[in-house]
Amino acid sequence: MQLSLWSLVRRLGWAKLIVGQAAWRTLVAVVVVTVPRSERLVPQVLFWVALVPTLLTVWSERAAIRA
C-alpha cells in the first residue's frame, strides 16, 4: 500500500503538527527575506517567533511523558 503525505496527515495527529510547524517556519523565513530592516533586532525576534511551536511541542511531550 502506497501512502501519500496527505493520507498520513489525515491519519496521524503528530503529522498534522509537523506540517503546521513546517508551514510556520517557511512563512517566517519568507518574512525574514522579504521585509526590509535596518536593525538587527527584527531577524532575532522572527527567529524566536519561529521557534515557539517547536518549544511548545517539546514542553507538551515532556508533560505527556510525566503523566
N, CA, C and O atoms as a GROMACS GRO file, in nm:
protein
  268
    1MET      N    1   0.085  -0.119   0.000
    1MET     CA    2   0.000   0.000   0.000
    1MET      C    3   0.089   0.125   0.000
    1MET      O    4   0.182   0.136   0.080
    2GLN      N    5   0.060   0.217  -0.088
    2GLN     CA    6   0.139   0.338  -0.100
    2GLN      C    7   0.067   0.452  -0.028
    2GLN      O    8  -0.052   0.476  -0.051
    3LEU      N    9   0.139   0.521   0.059
    3LEU     CA   10   0.082   0.632   0.134
    3LEU      C   11   0.135   0.764   0.080
    3LEU      O   12   0.254   0.776   0.050
    4SER      N   13   0.048   0.859   0.069
    4SER     CA   14   0.092   0.992   0.030
    4SER      C   15   0.102   1.079   0.155
    4SER      O   16   0.061   1.038   0.264
    5LEU      N   17   0.155   1.197   0.140
    5LEU     CA   18   0.168   1.289   0.251
    5LEU      C   19   0.031   1.323   0.309
    5LEU      O   20   0.015   1.327   0.431
    6TRP      N   21  -0.066   1.346   0.224
    6TRP     CA   22  -0.199   1.385   0.271
    6TRP      C   23  -0.269   1.273   0.345
    6TRP      O   24  -0.344   1.300   0.439
    7SER      N   25  -0.248   1.148   0.305
    7SER     CA   26  -0.311   1.038   0.378
    7SER      C   27  -0.250   1.024   0.517
    7SER      O   28  -0.321   0.990   0.612
    8LEU      N   29  -0.120   1.050   0.530
    8LEU     CA   30  -0.059   1.048   0.662
    8LEU      C   31  -0.110   1.162   0.750
    8LEU      O   32  -0.134   1.142   0.869
    9VAL      N   33  -0.126   1.279   0.691
    9VAL     CA   34  -0.174   1.394   0.767
    9VAL      C   35  -0.317   1.370   0.815
    9VAL      O   36  -0.352   1.409   0.927
   10ARG      N   37  -0.398   1.304   0.734
   10ARG     CA   38  -0.535   1.275   0.776
   10ARG      C   39  -0.539   1.173   0.890
   10ARG      O   40  -0.632   1.176   0.971
   11ARG      N   41  -0.442   1.086   0.898
   11ARG     CA   42  -0.445   0.978   0.996
   11ARG      C   43  -0.380   1.014   1.128
   11ARG      O   44  -0.435   0.982   1.233
   12LEU      N   45  -0.267   1.078   1.126
   12LEU     CA   46  -0.187   1.098   1.245
   12LEU      C   47  -0.191   1.243   1.295
   12LEU      O   48  -0.173   1.336   1.217
   13GLY      N   49  -0.215   1.259   1.423
   13GLY     CA   50  -0.217   1.393   1.483
   13GLY      C   51  -0.082   1.459   1.481
   13GLY      O   52  -0.072   1.580   1.458
   14TRP      N   53   0.025   1.380   1.507
   14TRP     CA   54   0.159   1.436   1.507
   14TRP      C   55   0.200   1.482   1.368
   14TRP      O   56   0.275   1.579   1.354
   15ALA      N   57   0.152   1.414   1.265
   15ALA     CA   58   0.184   1.456   1.128
   15ALA      C   59   0.125   1.593   1.099
   15ALA      O   60   0.187   1.676   1.033
   16LYS      N   61   0.005   1.617   1.149
   16LYS     CA   62  -0.057   1.749   1.132
   16LYS      C   63   0.027   1.856   1.200
   16LYS      O   64   0.047   1.965   1.146
   17LEU      N   65   0.076   1.824   1.318
   17LEU     CA   66   0.158   1.918   1.392
   17LEU      C   67   0.287   1.950   1.317
   17LEU      O   68   0.328   2.066   1.309
   18ILE      N   69   0.351   1.849   1.264
   18ILE     CA   70   0.477   1.868   1.191
   18ILE      C   71   0.456   1.951   1.065
   18ILE      O   72   0.536   2.039   1.035
   19VAL      N   73   0.349   1.923   0.992
   19VAL     CA   74   0.319   2.001   0.871
   19VAL      C   75   0.291   2.147   0.908
   19VAL      O   76   0.334   2.238   0.838
   20GLY      N   77   0.219   2.168   1.018
   20GLY     CA   78   0.192   2.304   1.064
   20GLY      C   79   0.319   2.378   1.103
   20GLY      O   80   0.335   2.495   1.072
   21GLN      N   81   0.409   2.308   1.173
   21GLN     CA   82   0.536   2.370   1.211
   21GLN      C   83   0.620   2.405   1.088
   21GLN      O   84   0.682   2.511   1.083
   22ALA      N   85   0.621   2.317   0.990
   22ALA     CA   86   0.698   2.344   0.868
   22ALA      C   87   0.641   2.465   0.794
   22ALA      O   88   0.716   2.548   0.744
   23ALA      N   89   0.509   2.474   0.788
   23ALA     CA   90   0.446   2.589   0.722
   23ALA      C   91   0.477   2.718   0.798
   23ALA      O   92   0.504   2.821   0.736
   24TRP      N   93   0.473   2.712   0.931
   24TRP     CA   94   0.503   2.830   1.014
   24TRP      C   95   0.647   2.877   0.990
   24TRP      O   96   0.671   2.996   0.972
   25ARG      N   97   0.742   2.782   0.991
   25ARG     CA   98   0.882   2.819   0.969
   25ARG      C   99   0.905   2.875   0.829
   25ARG      O  100   0.984   2.968   0.811
   26THR      N  101   0.838   2.819   0.731
   26THR     CA  102   0.851   2.869   0.595
   26THR      C  103   0.798   3.012   0.585
   26THR      O  104   0.861   3.097   0.522
   27LEU      N  105   0.685   3.037   0.648
   27LEU     CA  106   0.628   3.173   0.648
   27LEU      C  107   0.724   3.271   0.714
   27LEU      O  108   0.746   3.380   0.661
   28VAL      N  109   0.781   3.234   0.827
   28VAL     CA  110   0.874   3.324   0.895
   28VAL      C  111   0.999   3.346   0.810
   28VAL      O  112   1.051   3.457   0.806
   29ALA      N  113   1.048   3.242   0.743
   29ALA     CA  114   1.165   3.257   0.657
   29ALA      C  115   1.136   3.353   0.542
   29ALA      O  116   1.222   3.434   0.506
   30VAL      N  117   1.019   3.345   0.485
   30VAL     CA  118   0.981   3.436   0.377
   30VAL      C  119   0.975   3.579   0.429
   30VAL      O  120   1.018   3.672   0.361
   31VAL      N  121   0.921   3.597   0.549
   31VAL     CA  122   0.914   3.731   0.608
   31VAL      C  123   1.054   3.785   0.633
   31VAL      O  124   1.081   3.902   0.607
   32VAL      N  125   1.145   3.702   0.684
   32VAL     CA  126   1.282   3.746   0.710
   32VAL      C  127   1.349   3.794   0.582
   32VAL      O  128   1.421   3.894   0.582
   33VAL      N  129   1.325   3.722   0.473
   33VAL     CA  130   1.391   3.756   0.347
   33VAL      C  131   1.327   3.877   0.280
   33VAL      O  132   1.398   3.958   0.219
   34THR      N  133   1.196   3.893   0.289
   34THR     CA  134   1.128   3.996   0.212
   34THR      C  135   1.111   4.130   0.283
   34THR      O  136   1.105   4.234   0.218
   35VAL      N  137   1.103   4.130   0.415
   35VAL     CA  138   1.079   4.255   0.487
   35VAL      C  139   1.209   4.331   0.502
   35VAL      O  140   1.306   4.278   0.556
   36PRO      N  141   1.213   4.455   0.454
   36PRO     CA  142   1.335   4.534   0.470
   36PRO      C  143   1.354   4.573   0.617
   36PRO      O  144   1.258   4.603   0.688
   37ARG      N  145   1.476   4.572   0.662
   37ARG     CA  146   1.502   4.606   0.800
   37ARG      C  147   1.633   4.684   0.809
   37ARG      O  148   1.724   4.668   0.728
   38SER      N  149   1.639   4.768   0.907
   38SER     CA  150   1.759   4.849   0.924
   38SER      C  151   1.834   4.814   1.052
   38SER      O  152   1.945   4.862   1.073
   39GLU      N  153   1.775   4.733   1.135
   39GLU     CA  154   1.842   4.696   1.259
   39GLU      C  155   1.842   4.546   1.277
   39GLU      O  156   1.768   4.475   1.209
   40ARG      N  157   1.923   4.497   1.365
   40ARG     CA  158   1.942   4.354   1.383
   40ARG      C  159   1.832   4.290   1.468
   40ARG      O  160   1.819   4.167   1.467
   41LEU      N  161   1.755   4.366   1.538
   41LEU     CA  162   1.654   4.313   1.629
   41LEU      C  163   1.542   4.239   1.556
   41LEU      O  164   1.491   4.139   1.607
   42VAL      N  165   1.504   4.286   1.440
   42VAL     CA  166   1.392   4.225   1.366
   42VAL      C  167   1.418   4.078   1.332
   42VAL      O  168   1.332   3.995   1.361
   43PRO      N  169   1.530   4.042   1.272
   43PRO     CA  170   1.554   3.900   1.245
   43PRO      C  171   1.565   3.815   1.372
   43PRO      O  172   1.525   3.699   1.371
   44GLN      N  173   1.617   3.872   1.479
   44GLN     CA  174   1.626   3.797   1.605
   44GLN      C  175   1.488   3.767   1.660
   44GLN      O  176   1.463   3.655   1.706
   45VAL      N  177   1.399   3.863   1.657
   45VAL     CA  178   1.262   3.842   1.704
   45VAL      C  179   1.192   3.738   1.618
   45VAL      O  180   1.124   3.650   1.670
   46LEU      N  181   1.208   3.748   1.487
   46LEU     CA  182   1.146   3.650   1.398
   46LEU      C  183   1.202   3.510   1.420
   46LEU      O  184   1.128   3.412   1.411
   47PHE      N  185   1.330   3.498   1.450
   47PHE     CA  186   1.389   3.369   1.480
   47PHE      C  187   1.321   3.306   1.601
   47PHE      O  188   1.286   3.188   1.598
   48TRP      N  189   1.303   3.383   1.708
   48TRP     CA  190   1.241   3.327   1.828
   48TRP      C  191   1.094   3.298   1.806
   48TRP      O  192   1.040   3.204   1.864
   49VAL      N  193   1.027   3.379   1.725
   49VAL     CA  194   0.888   3.351   1.691
   49VAL      C  195   0.877   3.220   1.614
   49VAL      O  196   0.780   3.145   1.632
   50ALA      N  197   0.973   3.192   1.530
   50ALA     CA  198   0.972   3.067   1.454
   50ALA      C  199   0.994   2.946   1.546
   50ALA      O  200   0.947   2.837   1.514
   51LEU      N  201   1.063   2.964   1.657
   51LEU     CA  202   1.090   2.853   1.748
   51LEU      C  203   0.975   2.823   1.844
   51LEU      O  204   0.975   2.718   1.908
   52VAL      N  205   0.880   2.912   1.857
   52VAL     CA  206   0.771   2.894   1.953
   52VAL      C  207   0.697   2.761   1.934
   52VAL      O  208   0.679   2.690   2.032
   53PRO      N  209   0.653   2.723   1.813
   53PRO     CA  210   0.583   2.595   1.800
   53PRO      C  211   0.668   2.475   1.841
   53PRO      O  212   0.617   2.380   1.900
   54THR      N  213   0.796   2.478   1.811
   54THR     CA  214   0.884   2.368   1.849
   54THR      C  215   0.899   2.360   2.001
   54THR      O  216   0.894   2.251   2.058
   55LEU      N  217   0.917   2.472   2.065
   55LEU     CA  218   0.930   2.473   2.210
   55LEU      C  219   0.802   2.427   2.278
   55LEU      O  220   0.807   2.355   2.378
   56LEU      N  221   0.688   2.466   2.225
   56LEU     CA  222   0.559   2.419   2.280
   56LEU      C  223   0.544   2.269   2.263
   56LEU      O  224   0.489   2.202   2.351
   57THR      N  225   0.590   2.215   2.151
   57THR     CA  226   0.582   2.071   2.128
   57THR      C  227   0.670   1.996   2.227
   57THR      O  228   0.627   1.896   2.284
   58VAL      N  229   0.792   2.044   2.248
   58VAL     CA  230   0.882   1.980   2.344
   58VAL      C  231   0.821   1.983   2.483
   58VAL      O  232   0.824   1.883   2.554
   59TRP      N  233   0.765   2.096   2.522
   59TRP     CA  234   0.703   2.109   2.654
   59TRP      C  235   0.585   2.013   2.670
   59TRP      O  236   0.572   1.948   2.773
   60SER      N  237   0.500   2.003   2.567
   60SER     CA  238   0.384   1.915   2.578
   60SER      C  239   0.423   1.768   2.577
   60SER      O  240   0.359   1.687   2.643
   61GLU      N  241   0.526   1.731   2.503
   61GLU     CA  242   0.574   1.593   2.504
   61GLU      C  243   0.630   1.555   2.640
   61GLU      O  244   0.605   1.445   2.690
   62ARG      N  245   0.704   1.644   2.700
   62ARG     CA  246   0.758   1.615   2.835
   62ARG      C  247   0.645   1.602   2.936
   62ARG      O  248   0.650   1.516   3.024
   63ALA      N  249   0.543   1.686   2.925
   63ALA     CA  250   0.428   1.676   3.016
   63ALA      C  251   0.354   1.544   2.996
   63ALA      O  252   0.307   1.484   3.092
   64ALA      N  253   0.343   1.499   2.872
   64ALA     CA  254   0.275   1.373   2.843
   64ALA      C  255   0.354   1.254   2.896
   64ALA      O  256   0.296   1.155   2.940
   65ILE      N  257   0.486   1.263   2.892
   65ILE     CA  258   0.570   1.154   2.944
   65ILE      C  259   0.557   1.144   3.094
   65ILE      O  260   0.552   1.034   3.149
   66ARG      N  261   0.551   1.258   3.162
   66ARG     CA  262   0.539   1.259   3.309
   66ARG      C  263   0.404   1.206   3.355
   66ARG      O  264   0.394   1.143   3.461
   67ALA      N  265   0.301   1.231   3.278
   67ALA     CA  266   0.164   1.192   3.319
   67ALA      C  267   0.139   1.045   3.305
   67ALA      O  268   0.029   0.998   3.336
   0.00000   0.00000   0.00000
